[in-house]
Amino acid sequence: MTTNTKEVWITGIGMVSSIGEGAQTHWAALSEAENPKPVIDTDKFKPYAVHPLPEMDWALQMPRKDQRQMENWQRLGVYAAGLALDDAGIKDNEELVSSMDLVVCAGGGERDLVTDENILKEAKSRNDRDLILNERLPQDLRPTLFLAQLSNLMAGNISIVHKVTGSSRTYMGEESAGITAVRDAVARISNGQSTHLLVGGAYNAERPDLFLNLELGHYLAQDNSAPVWERQEKDGGVIPGSAGVFLVLESADHAKARGAKAYAKLGAVASDLGPRDMDNTKDRLNTMMSELALEPSSSLAVITGCTGYKGITEWEYGAIQGKLGMEVPIRAYTSMIGNPMEANFPFAIALAALALHKNGFYPTFEKAEKPVKINPTSVMVSTSGHYRGEGIALVEKISCK
């Protein structure tokens, strides 16, 4: 578990999803609408659904010449990072940006789908499949494609475009990468290793290769675009969502010194990983909640990035309600924007901080969710990866600024 010696404040939020871009857009769509509705495409990858990106003008956050070397998974991250820096009021402050640290969670780059399809087609009629790869890959793939696959290219492009040139680290590994990135960022600030930092990631869900990866593990929901909990009535499953999110984190002292506004305080972060069965998973979740000293409270709410995959979704809900009470208001935000994999945990933290800043909370996203009785002063954020890894964080209202 990561606990804070120095207070960690969230002073900037950059968000992009199927709902649109920017913190205020997300707040308006998810909290102010009478009946929030997701944007979901059930045709493009039928029988699977996806939460697609809106129309994007990438040039608003990055020069066109820099876009040429990026694929959409990188553009998403660079764009969201720019929004966060703008929101924190430091994008044009060369001194602050150049000394800013960077922690990114990202997957691999996009593949050459034509080559993949040709290899799979040929493999149907041959048994020497290892030989097929040796024959085709050197001939069919351009050498620079291997560079495009590197997960740390997102961090590199953020440094180039936004001049964030402090220390940099990238974590790779689906939802667990986002949990680790946030835990690392909080630890660095709370222990005095960093004063201000940019953390986040992005996921381009609209890729056939990623749908194939998930379906090979039988993780995807088929012919089922229902919200997360309702989805469990028909085999469950993941609905991916394209999204990018970055947070500007600062020590309270650093934020106060520059007169920055803050959305909320990011408190303790706990994470774990182990065998995926009901008893072990619930034990890990309960241990993490105990480490964060979480107890039932009328001023506590929960935002979860639960994936919708059967088993883990039910175990996560069961552990939360067992610890915090059956009436605790839980919002599965993935019902609204899908599962953005690496960006899952930081996206949930952004939504929690936004709600606390607005002195409100989100209406129910489906019938199984409980309404809030009073607006929360703290929000527990929970993510349990579709395959492995769990994380919990506590986001708290700042009492005085």
N, C-alpha and C positions, 0 to 999 in steps of 0.2 A: 504494500500500500504506500502511496505517496501522500504525505501530509504537509501542510504549509507551515513553514517558519515565518516567511514573509507572505503577506496577503497577496493573492494573485487576482487582478482585476481584468475583466473582459472590457476592452475599450473600443473595439472595432469589430464589426460583423460584415462579411461579404457572403452572399448566398445566391445560388442559381439553381433552379429546379424546373420541373414541368409547370409549376405555378407561375414562374416569372423570375425576375432578378431583384435583389435588394431586400434588406431586412423589413422595410416598411411594406413592401408588396406582399411578403409572406405573412406578416401580421394581419394585414387587411383581409387577405384571402382565407386565412385559417381561423381568425378570431372574430372578425367583424361581420362576416357573412352569416346569415341566419342558418344556413345549412351548407357547410363547406363541402365542395365537390372536388374530387380529384380529376386531373387531366390524364386520361389513360387511352392507349391505342391497343385495340384488341385484334387488329387486322394485319399489321405489318409483319408480325412474326407468328401468326396464327399456327397452332392453337395456344400460343403463349401471349401474354400481355406485357406491355412496357409503358412506363411513364416517360414520355419523350421530352426532349428539350424544346423550349419555345424558339421562335425565330431570334437569332442572335446577331448583333452588329459587333463583331469581335474588335473592330477598329476603335471602339469607345474606350478600350483598356489596353490595347497593344497596337503598335504600328503594323501596317500591312506587310512590310518587309520581314518582320519577325514571325508573322503568322505562317509564312511559307514553309518553315522548317518544323512546324508543329502539326500534330494530329489533334482531333477534337478532345481527347482525354487531357492533353496538355493545355489546349486553349481554355478549357473549362477551369482548370486550376489557376492559370495565369489571370484569367478574367476575375474569378472570385477573390483572388489575392488583391487585385487592384481595387475592387469594391471595398474590401476590409481596410486597406490603407487609407482610402478616401474617407471612409466612415470614421476612422480614428483621427482624422485630421493631420496625418503625417506624410501623405504621399509625396508632397512637394518639399518636405523638409529633408534635405540631403544629408545633414548631419545625423538625424535620427534613423533614417532608412539605411544608411551605409553601415551603421553599427548594430543593426537589428539582426537577431538570430532567426533561423528558419528551420522548422520541422515539418516534413511532408509525409503523407501517407498516399501511396500510389501503386497501381498495378503495372503490368507490362504494357508495352506499346501495341499498336494494331498490326494485324498479320496480313500477309499477302494471300487473300482469300482464293484467288484463281489457282495459285500453286497448291494450296491446301486441298481444294476440290479435285484437282488433277491427281494428286497423290492418293486421295481416298478412293477415287474412281478406279485407278489402276490397282489398288490393293485388293479390290473385290475379286480380281481374276488371277492374283499371284500369291504364293505363299511365302516368298522371300522378301518380306516387307522391310527388313533392315536394309537390304540391298537397294530397294526402291528409294529409300531416303538418301542413301549415299550417292545414288545416281542423279536424283532430281534436284536436291537442295543446292549443290554447288552450281548447277547450270541455271536453275530457275530463279533463284533469289539474288537480288542486287546486294552487294556487300554492305551498303549503308543501312539496309533494313535492320541488321542486327543492332546497330547503334540506336535506331528508332525504338527498339524494344526496351531500352534501359529505363528502369523506373525512376532514376534520379534526374531524368531530363526535365521533368516538371519543375523541380527545384532549380535546375540550371537556367531554365527560361524565366522563372520568376526573378532570379538574380539579374539576368540580362535586361529584362523589360522594366522591372520596378526598382532596380539598383539595390536590392536587399543583399548585402554582401558581408554580413557577419558569418558566424558558423552555420553549417548546413548539414542536415542529416535526413535521410529518407528511409521510411519503413515500408515493407511490402508484405502483403499477406492478408488480403480481404478485410473483413471487419476488425480482426485483431490488430491490423496495422494502424487503424484509426485510434483504437484504444491506447496502444503503445505510444503513438505520437503525442497524444494529449497528456498521458502520464509523464512522458519525458519532458514536455514543455513546462508543465506545472512544477516538476521537480527542479528544473534548472532555475526557474524564477524564485521559487520558495527557498532554495538553498543559496541564493545570491550569485549563481553562476551567470545569470542573465538578468537584465533590467527590463527589456522589452523584446517581444518575440512574435513571429507570425507562424501559426500552426494550422494545418488543414489538408485537404486533399480533394480529389475529384474522381468521378467514374462516368464513363461514356457507356451507357447500357445498350445503346442501339448498334450492337455489333454481333453479327451472326456467330463469330468464333466464341464470344463469351456466352451466348445462349447455348452453344454446343457444350462448352465446358461444364455449365451448370446442369444441363440435361443428362450428360453422361453420369452424373452422380444422382440423378432422379430428384433434383432439388426444385425444379420449376413447377409452378401451378399451371395446370392445363385446363383450358376452357373454364377458367374461374378467375374473375376479376373482382371478387368481393373484398371487403375490408379484412384486415388481418384475422380478427377473432372469428368472424362469420365464415371465413375461408376454411376454418378447421372442420366445419361440418361436411366438407367435400374434399377430403384428403390433404388440405393445406397446400403449401408450396410457396416459393419465392416469386414475387413480381419485381423485376429489376427496375430501377429508376435512374435516369441520367441526372447528375447533380454535382455541384462544386461548392465548397464552403471553406472559408478561412476565418480565423479569429486572430485579432491582435490582443495579446496578453501582455500585461505590464505589472510590475510590482506596484503596490499601492503608493509607495513613496515616489516612484518615478512618475506615475500618472498624476499625482497631486502636484508635483513640482512643475509640470508643464500645463497644469490647469485642465486636464482632460476629463471629459465625462466618462462615466462607466456604466455599463449595462447591469453588471452583477459581479459577485465574487465567486471564483471557481475554487471550491474547497478541496477536500480530500478526493483522491482518485484511487480506486482499487481494481485490480485485474487478476485474472487467473486463467488456467487452461488445464484441461485434463480429459479423462474418459467421458464420452458422451452417452451416459445413461441417466435415467431419472434421478436415482438416489445421489450419485456423485455430483451431478450438475446442480441439483437443489442445494446440496451441502455447500458447494463453492459459492453459490449466490447468497446463501444465508450467512456464510462466514464473512463475505465482503460487506454485506449490509451491517453486520455487527461491528466490523472494523471501522465503519463510518459512523457508528453509534446511532444508527437510524432506528426510530421507534414510531409507533402510530401517533399521528398528530393531525389536527384539523387544518394546520397551516402548511402541510407537506403534500405535494402532488408528485406524480411520476410521468416522465416522458420516456417512452421506450422505442428503440429502433428494432423491435422484434421482427424477425424475418418473415414470419408466416409459415415457415417450414414446420410440418407436423412433429410433435414430440417436444422439441426445444421451446416452441412458442407456449405450449401448455405448461411446461415445467417452469418457465420464466414467470408467467402469470401466477402460477401456484405458489412459487417462492415469495414473490412480492406481496401477494395478498395474505399469505401465511404469516409474514413478518410484520406487515404494515396495516393489516386489517382488510376485510372484504369491501369496505366502503371507500378505500383510498382511490382517488381519481387517477386513472391511468390513461394516457393518450398514446396510442400506437401511431406515431406520425408517419410510419411507412405505409399506412393505409392511404395517405394523401399523396406522397411523392414516390413511393416504391422504396426498394432497398438499394441505396447507393454504395454498397460494399465498403471500400476503404473510407469513404466520407461519412459513413453511418453515424459513428459516435460523435464526431465534432458537429455534425448537423443537428443532432438532438440537443447538444449543449447550447448551440446557437439559439434554438427555439426556446429552451428553458430560460436563458438569459434575457431574451426578448420579452417573454411573458412577465418576468419579474420587473423588468424596467418599465413595462406598461401598466404595472399594478393590476394585472388581470391574468386570465388563463384561457385555454382553448375550449370551445364547446365540444361535446362528444362527437367523435368521428364515426361511431356506430352504436347500435342499441346496447351492446354489452358493456359499454363504458359508463362510469358513474359521473354525474355532474359535480362540479365543485360547490361546496357550501359557502366557503369564504375564499377569497383570493389567496394563493399561497405566498409565503415568505421564503420558502425554499423548495427546490425541485430536485428530486433524485432522477438522474439520467442512467438508463440501463441499456446495454446492448449485449445480446448473446448471438454470436456468429452462426451462420447457417450450418457450418461444419464444425468449427472449434473456436474456443476463446470467449471469455465473458469479461465485461467491464462495467463498473458503476462509478459515478461521480456525483458529488453534491454541489449544486449551484445555489447560491444564497443571495438574498437581497442585501444590498449595502445600506446599513442603517444610517450612516452619516457620511457625507462626502466632503 
